[in-house]
Every structure is written in C-alpha cells, then in structure tokens.
Amino acid sequence: MSEKKNFIIDLFSGAGGLSLGFEMANFRVGLAIELEENYYNAYKLNHPETLCLNKDITELDCGEILDKFVKNIEISGIIGGPPCLGFSTVGNRRPDDPRNTLIYYFIQWVNYFKPQFFVMENVPGILSMSKGKVVEKVIDLYSEIGYSCKMEVLLAADYGVPQLRRRVFFIGTPEDSILSLKIQKTNRKDGNQKGSFEKDALPSYLTVKDAISDILDIKPFVKKRTENLVKEYSHPPKTQFQDYLRKESDRLYDHFAPNHSELVMKRISHINQGENHNSLPKEYQLKGGYPNIYGRLHLNKPADTITGNCGCVSAPGRFIHPTQNRAISIREAARLQSFPDRYRFCGNMSEKYRQVGNAVPPLMAHAVAKSINKLQKIPI
C-alpha cells in the first residue's frame, strides 16, 4: 500500500491498542492525538513513526492541523474511541444529544477531513443511553454529513482475544458500501460446532491458560518497581497465541502487581478459580460493596472484561490471578488484552493498569481493520 492510500488519524488514541490493530492490517497511522500525558508517552514509545500530539481535541482547529501536519495527504480513515463521559446538563442541552460529548468532536473531524472511512469505538453502555436515542442520533449526525454508518457490537473472544469483552463500533463510509461490511470471526465459543475436518472450522475461544501458561509460575515485582526491572521467561511458548505475544520480545517487562496486605491475601486464598466474594467464609466477607468483587480468573475459560481497575481485587470484575494469591500483573492484563510483550506502558502502576484496561484489544481492532481493507478492496 502506498502512503497516499493508507494514511489514517487516531483521535483519543489512548495507549494505542486501536492503532496497533490497524498497523497490523497494513494501515499507516500518520497522526495520533491524546490528552492524558502518560497515555501519550506510552503511545509515542510504542509508535515511534507516528506523529503524536499531546493536545486537547476540543481546543484544536482542523484547519491548522491540515496546514501544519497533513497538507497534501489523502486521509484514508479516521479512527478512535472518544470517551463517553456522561452528558452535560448545562443550559438547555438535551441529555441524549451527542453534541454534548466528545463524540461530537470526532464527528466534526470526519466532516472536515472527509476520509474514505471512519471507525468510532465506544462502551456498550452507549446502547442504553436515553433508551437508544443516543445511538440513533449518532447515526443521524453521520448521515447529515454524508456518511452511511453501521453499528456493530463485537465480542473480543470472537477475534482471538482471550476475553469476554464487548465493544460497540460505529463504522462508516461516504457511500452505502458499509452496509455489506462483514467482520469475520476467527474463534467461536464451541470449537466442536463444526467438524474438525471442515476447512472453515474455527477454533474455540482462547482461555486464560492459552494466554499465560508459559509465565504462570513467574512471580511479579510487588515492592521495588522501576521501569527497567524485567523477568526472564521460564518456559518456551506453549500456544500459538503465546508465539504471537512473544514476537520481538526476549524478556518480560511491566510484570508488576500490587503488594497486598496480609488480610487481603488471606481473603484471596479462600477463593477458587471462577469464584468471587460470594464464596468467602462469612468472617472474610465485606459488609458492603459490589457482589462481584474479589473474582478469580479460571484457567480454562476466557477472562471477563479487563477494565482500568484490573489491578484492584476489590473492584467489580475478575482480576485475581488463577493460581497465585494476588491481582494479575500489568503484563498479564496486557496479554489478556492481546498486547504483545514488546508493548510498554508509562507512568505509575495505577496509570499503567488504566492504559491496558481502557484500550481496544489490538486483535479485535485488527479484525475490524481487515474487514475495512476488504470493503475498500485495498491489498494487505
């Protein structure tokens, strides 16, 4: 692909999961914009060939961006995940109007640069906002600027990610070709649904074991944590997924985890794989809080959704290591998100966990990017 045919912009780029997936599909992310400093630092570290701006998109002028950074360049696509931070109640603004959110700034960029396609990712919660009216309005706004828009609710596990994570994607083109978009699955819940001798049989969902069995016995750093601390691999890759994860990496970076109190470790020790706080003896149960806290991962199942709080065992979800009495490390969380081991994160532990948990899983993004390549008939 020539530079003129694959240049894309990533808005609200985060640590770069969406960008990585598109790069794997032979797109060139020429410009990325991210406000939070350590997300920006992580993006720059992992995407050194991309021009990344540490700017607030609400304060940027598209005309200036064009003149300074993308003049005489054809914009193939605009991608990104504008945070859905809730709706403004200032003045007479309607709570179901996307103009009150960062989503609208994303739409403004699409309107200005007129790319061949856009991909806007968001959380499933957007589906229920104002009883579905927010989604309807988003699609209408794209229609008003001349784009057909298709909404897809995707499950990460269907695309080679060992995680039951759902995300919403708004995908659009200036013509109706988007209506024929098909995002091909690479995995399925039950690998036996088709005969093993059929050419198009898909493998079953990847599991936690598929992701971390080669590093299962490696204890993370829990006290001294500096950027250059690394762990050596203790075993060769045991799965194809681990081969992918370890490509271009000879050591384990960011294998850091919290240093739990004695009480927390005792509480964790009473929880078996697949169980949570509800399984604890009464003397260890908390009186308040969410019921689905202190969840332990099951080796033989995909992970539940990895969130920005995945380093906290008392956060809603399933973030306890399957065999060790601790929270999963930053690196283990990254693997469950399908980030390769060479990918690094920046800031303190809390910030690194958020960078991992808030990202679009790269293999999920890759599936979307490949489908767009086929739709646009771009060789990959």
C-alpha positions in Angstrom: 0.0 0.0 0.0 1.3 3.5 -0.8 1.3 6.2 1.8 -1.4 8.0 0.0 -3.7 5.0 0.3 -3.3 4.1 3.9 -2.8 7.2 6.0 -5.1 7.4 9.0 -5.6 9.6 12.0 -6.3 8.2 15.5 -8.2 10.5 17.8 -8.4 9.9 21.5 -5.6 7.4 20.8 -5.0 6.2 24.4 -2.0 3.9 24.7 -2.5 2.7 21.1 -4.4 -0.5 21.1 -6.7 0.6 18.2 -3.7 1.9 16.2 -1.7 -1.3 16.7 -4.6 -3.3 15.3 -4.8 -1.1 12.2 -1.0 -1.2 11.7 -1.2 -5.0 11.8 -3.6 -4.7 8.8 -1.1 -2.5 6.9 -2.5 0.9 7.6 -0.2 3.8 8.5 -1.2 5.9 11.5 0.3 9.2 10.5 -1.2 11.3 13.2 -2.5 10.5 16.7 -3.9 12.8 19.4 -4.1 12.1 23.1 -4.6 14.4 26.0 -3.5 12.3 29.1 0.2 12.6 29.4 1.2 9.1 30.3 -1.1 7.6 27.7 0.6 9.9 25.2 4.0 8.8 26.4 3.1 5.2 26.0 1.8 5.8 22.5 5.0 7.6 21.5 7.1 4.8 22.9 5.3 2.1 21.0 4.6 4.0 17.8 7.8 6.0 17.2 7.0 6.6 13.5 3.6 8.3 14.2 3.4 12.0 14.9 1.5 12.1 18.3 0.2 15.3 19.7 -0.4 15.7 23.5 -3.4 18.1 23.0 -7.0 18.6 24.0 -9.0 17.9 20.9 -11.7 20.4 22.0 -9.1 23.2 21.6 -7.7 22.1 18.2 -8.6 23.7 14.9 -8.9 21.3 12.0 -7.7 23.9 9.5 -4.5 24.4 11.5 -4.0 20.6 11.8 -4.4 20.4 8.0 -1.9 23.2 7.3 0.7 22.0 9.8 0.6 18.2 9.7 -1.4 16.6 6.9 -1.3 19.1 4.0 -1.5 17.4 0.5 -2.1 14.0 2.2 -5.2 11.9 1.4 -6.8 10.8 4.7 -7.8 7.2 4.2 -9.5 6.9 7.6 -10.2 8.4 11.0 -10.3 6.0 13.9 -10.6 6.5 17.7 -12.5 5.9 20.9 -13.9 9.2 22.2 -14.6 8.8 25.9 -18.2 8.7 26.9 -18.1 10.9 30.0 -21.8 11.4 30.5 -23.9 14.2 29.2 -23.8 17.9 30.1 -26.8 19.3 32.0 -25.7 22.9 31.4 -28.4 25.2 29.9 -31.0 23.7 27.7 -28.9 20.9 26.3 -30.7 17.6 25.9 -29.1 14.7 27.8 -29.5 12.4 24.7 -27.6 14.8 22.3 -24.1 13.6 21.3 -23.3 17.2 20.6 -22.7 17.5 24.4 -20.0 14.9 24.3 -16.5 14.2 22.9 -18.3 12.0 20.3 -19.4 15.2 18.5 -15.8 16.4 18.1 -14.9 13.1 16.5 -17.8 13.6 14.0 -16.6 17.2 13.3 -13.2 15.8 12.3 -14.8 13.3 10.0 -16.9 16.1 8.5 -13.8 18.3 7.9 -11.3 15.8 6.5 -13.8 13.6 4.6 -11.9 10.3 5.0 -12.8 7.2 3.0 -13.9 5.5 6.2 -14.2 6.1 10.0 -14.2 3.7 13.0 -15.5 5.1 16.2 -15.3 2.8 19.2 -17.3 3.1 22.5 -18.5 1.1 25.5 -21.7 -1.0 25.4 -23.3 1.4 27.9 -24.0 3.8 25.0 -26.6 1.4 23.7 -28.9 2.0 26.6 -28.4 5.8 27.0 -31.7 7.6 26.7 -33.3 4.3 25.7 -31.3 4.0 22.5 -31.8 7.6 21.3 -28.1 8.4 21.6 -27.2 5.7 19.1 -29.9 6.9 16.7 -28.7 10.4 17.0 -25.1 9.5 16.3 -26.1 7.6 13.1 -28.3 10.6 12.1 -25.4 13.0 12.6 -23.2 11.0 10.3 -26.0 10.8 7.7 -26.2 14.6 7.9 -22.5 14.9 6.9 -22.9 12.4 4.0 -21.8 9.2 5.7 -23.5 5.8 5.9 -22.9 4.3 9.3 -23.2 0.8 10.5 -23.1 -0.1 14.2 -21.5 -3.4 15.3 -21.5 -4.9 18.8 -18.4 -7.1 18.9 -17.2 -9.7 21.4 -13.4 -9.7 21.7 -13.3 -13.5 22.2 -14.6 -14.0 18.7 -11.5 -12.4 17.3 -8.6 -14.2 19.0 -8.7 -12.3 22.3 -8.9 -14.5 25.5 -11.5 -12.2 27.0 -15.3 -11.8 27.1 -15.2 -8.1 26.3 -17.9 -6.4 24.3 -17.4 -3.1 22.5 -19.5 -1.0 20.2 -18.1 0.1 16.8 -19.6 2.8 14.6 -18.1 2.2 11.1 -18.9 4.4 8.2 -18.1 5.3 4.5 -19.3 8.1 2.2 -21.4 5.6 0.3 -23.6 2.6 1.1 -20.7 0.1 0.7 -20.6 -0.1 4.5 -23.9 -1.9 4.6 -22.1 -5.0 3.1 -19.4 -4.9 5.8 -18.7 -8.3 7.4 -16.2 -8.7 10.2 -15.0 -12.3 10.0 -14.7 -14.2 13.3 -11.6 -16.2 14.0 -12.8 -18.0 17.0 -16.1 -19.4 18.3 -17.5 -20.4 21.7 -17.7 -24.1 20.9 -14.9 -25.4 18.7 -16.9 -28.6 18.1 -19.8 -26.8 16.4 -18.2 -27.8 13.1 -16.5 -31.0 12.3 -12.7 -30.8 12.8 -12.1 -31.8 9.2 -14.1 -28.9 7.7 -11.8 -26.3 6.2 -13.8 -23.4 7.7 -14.0 -24.8 11.2 -13.0 -22.2 13.7 -11.0 -22.9 16.9 -12.7 -22.4 20.2 -12.3 -19.3 22.4 -8.8 -18.7 23.8 -8.6 -19.1 27.5 -6.5 -17.5 30.3 -4.3 -20.6 30.2 -3.7 -20.1 26.5 -2.5 -16.6 27.3 -0.3 -17.0 30.4 0.6 -20.7 30.9 4.2 -20.0 29.8 4.6 -17.4 32.6 2.2 -18.9 35.1 4.9 -19.6 37.7 6.7 -16.2 37.4 6.1 -14.1 40.4 5.8 -10.4 39.6 7.6 -7.5 41.3 5.5 -6.2 44.1 7.7 -3.8 46.1 10.5 -2.2 44.1 9.1 -1.3 40.7 11.3 0.6 38.3 10.9 0.8 34.5 14.0 -1.3 33.8 13.1 -4.3 36.0 12.5 -7.4 33.9 11.8 -11.0 34.4 13.3 -13.8 32.3 10.9 -16.2 30.6 10.8 -19.5 32.4 9.3 -21.6 29.6 9.1 -21.5 25.9 5.8 -20.5 24.3 3.2 -23.2 24.8 0.5 -21.9 22.4 0.3 -20.1 19.1 -1.1 -17.1 20.9 2.0 -17.0 23.1 4.1 -17.2 20.0 2.4 -14.0 18.8 2.7 -12.4 22.2 6.5 -13.0 22.5 7.4 -12.0 18.9 10.2 -9.4 19.1 10.5 -9.8 22.9 13.1 -11.7 24.9 12.1 -10.6 28.4 9.0 -9.8 30.4 8.5 -6.1 31.1 5.8 -4.5 33.2 5.3 -7.6 35.3 4.4 -5.6 38.3 1.5 -6.3 40.7 0.2 -4.7 44.0 1.7 -5.6 47.3 -1.4 -6.9 49.2 -2.0 -6.8 52.9 -2.0 -10.0 54.9 -5.8 -9.8 55.3 -6.4 -9.4 51.6 -4.1 -12.3 50.8 -5.9 -14.4 53.4 -9.2 -13.5 51.8 -8.0 -14.3 48.3 -6.7 -17.7 49.5 -10.3 -18.8 50.2 -11.4 -18.1 46.6 -11.2 -20.8 44.0 -10.9 -20.4 40.2 -14.1 -18.9 38.8 -15.4 -17.9 42.2 -15.7 -14.4 43.8 -16.6 -12.6 47.1 -19.8 -14.6 47.5 -17.7 -17.8 48.0 -15.9 -16.5 51.0 -16.5 -17.7 54.6 -18.6 -15.2 56.5 -15.7 -13.9 58.6 -13.9 -12.7 55.4 -16.8 -11.2 53.6 -17.2 -7.5 53.3 -20.4 -5.9 54.5 -20.9 -3.5 51.6 -19.8 -3.0 48.0 -20.5 -4.9 44.8 -21.3 -8.6 45.0 -19.0 -9.5 42.1 -15.7 -8.3 43.7 -12.7 -10.5 44.5 -13.2 -12.6 41.4 -10.6 -15.1 40.5 -9.8 -16.0 36.9 -10.4 -19.5 35.7 -7.5 -21.0 33.7 -9.8 -22.9 31.3 -12.1 -20.0 30.5 -11.6 -16.7 28.8 -11.1 -13.7 31.1 -14.1 -11.5 32.0 -13.8 -7.9 30.8 -10.4 -6.4 31.7 -11.1 -2.8 33.0 -8.9 0.1 34.0 -9.2 -1.1 37.6 -7.9 -4.6 36.8 -5.1 -4.2 39.4 -7.6 -4.0 42.2 -9.0 -7.3 43.6 -11.9 -5.4 45.3 -13.1 -3.8 42.0 -16.0 -5.3 40.2 -14.8 -8.0 37.9 -12.4 -11.0 37.9 -8.9 -9.8 38.4 -7.3 -12.3 40.8 -4.5 -14.5 39.3 -5.8 -18.0 38.7 -3.1 -19.8 40.8 -1.3 -17.1 42.8 -2.9 -15.1 45.7 -2.7 -11.7 44.1 -4.1 -9.4 41.5 -3.0 -10.0 37.9 0.1 -8.1 36.9 0.2 -5.3 34.4 1.8 -7.7 31.9 -0.8 -10.4 32.5 -3.6 -7.9 32.0 -1.9 -6.8 28.7 -1.7 -10.4 27.5 -5.4 -10.9 28.2 -6.0 -7.7 26.1 -3.8 -9.2 23.3 -1.0 -6.7 23.6 2.3 -8.3 22.6 5.0 -8.5 25.3 7.1 -5.9 23.5 4.4 -3.3 24.2 5.3 -1.0 27.1 3.2 1.3 29.3 4.1 4.5 31.1 3.5 6.2 34.5 2.8 4.7 37.9 1.1 1.3 38.4 -2.4 2.7 38.5 -1.9 4.6 35.3 -0.4 1.6 33.5 -3.3 -0.6 34.6 -5.7 2.0 33.2 -3.8 2.2 29.9 -4.1 -1.5 29.5 -7.7 -1.9 30.6 -9.1 1.1 28.7 -7.6 0.1 25.4 -9.2 -1.6 22.5 -7.7 -5.1 22.3 -5.3 -5.0 19.3 -6.5 -8.3 17.8 -10.1 -7.0 18.0 -9.0 -3.8 16.2 -7.1 -5.9 13.6 -10.3 -7.8 12.7 -12.1 -4.5 12.1 -9.2 -3.2 10.1 -9.1 -6.3 7.9 -12.8 -6.1 7.2 -12.4 -2.4 6.0 -9.4 -3.4 3.8 -11.7 -6.0 2.1 -14.5 -3.5 1.8 -12.2 -0.9 0.3 -10.5 -3.5 -1.8 -7.2 -2.4 -0.5 -4.4 -5.1 -0.8 -3.0 -6.3 2.6 
